[in-house]
């Protein structure tokens, strides 16, 4: 990333656009100096390319801001399936190049882990009412309300007093992307991709966030909210890392962990007559 790119607007304010497309959720949020201004989320595993650009326009309109005011982009870098992840990363890079602003990458599993620890941020304005998961007064949570999300965290603390947990997201092909975290939400392992049965024994005694417990309840019996990532959490996490530990932010490069389903055909094998 070029050091010539601006980190604050002409009026000295920071306006961070955040989005993640590494799961079935296409989630977009906008954060200003005062906190999260708007968030829009739609869940459709087959329409990332159709939903991301309108989602960006919706949060900008909801907050009464323009693209030219953006001072940075935060994007989830996966791991995730090839097609959806590529949509988000290509959009982030295009915005960064066009607006000459920095693009920051964050592991999608870390976004889910951050919500496990601190929950989701409250919106600071009601101008975004009616868009996606937003409402005029409620916190932005994947569960029905804030009380349900806090109940999930409280139950986790009661059953697992040491506080460690795991995150597992859908990798398709009957596999999951996963990693483990300590009680403070620090990742203890690199992200992996495995079949649930192959890691169930390793994760015994851990609650698991992400879609893993929904898809494979026998292997991951202790479900933990959230199931899908929130761009509002991504925005808050990025803002905190920019202040406290900028080196922890990643380049906007994809974490695929395996080759895409569609690959170039190899060279034809020669056939030698018998």
Order of alpha helices (4+ residues) and beta strands (2+ residues): beta-beta-beta-alpha-beta-alpha-beta-alpha-alpha-beta-beta-beta-alpha-beta-alpha-beta-alpha
